[in-house]
Amino acid sequence: MHKIVDIYAAGDNLIKIWDVLSGGRLLMALSSHHKTVTSLCFAMNYKRLVSASLDRLVTVKLMIFVPNKFVICCC
């Protein structure tokens, strides 16, 4: 069973990932950037999270869903 997640960046360098089905429980906060995150996007298969920020970096995170765990690996 897959988790339904939502992603947010709220004017800082953190990307927050929420579990929508559990009432909005915060799963994790990522700090991959040094400046404000300006763009977030899931790849079509929801296995990669792409982010960009004012630090002029684009990051790609590999997202792995396993039972009772949610893992993000750097790519």
Protein Blocks (a to p, Z undefined) as FASTA:
>chain_A
ZZddddddehiabdcdddfknoopafbdcdfbfbdcfbdcddfklpaccdddfkopacdd
dddddehiacdddZZ
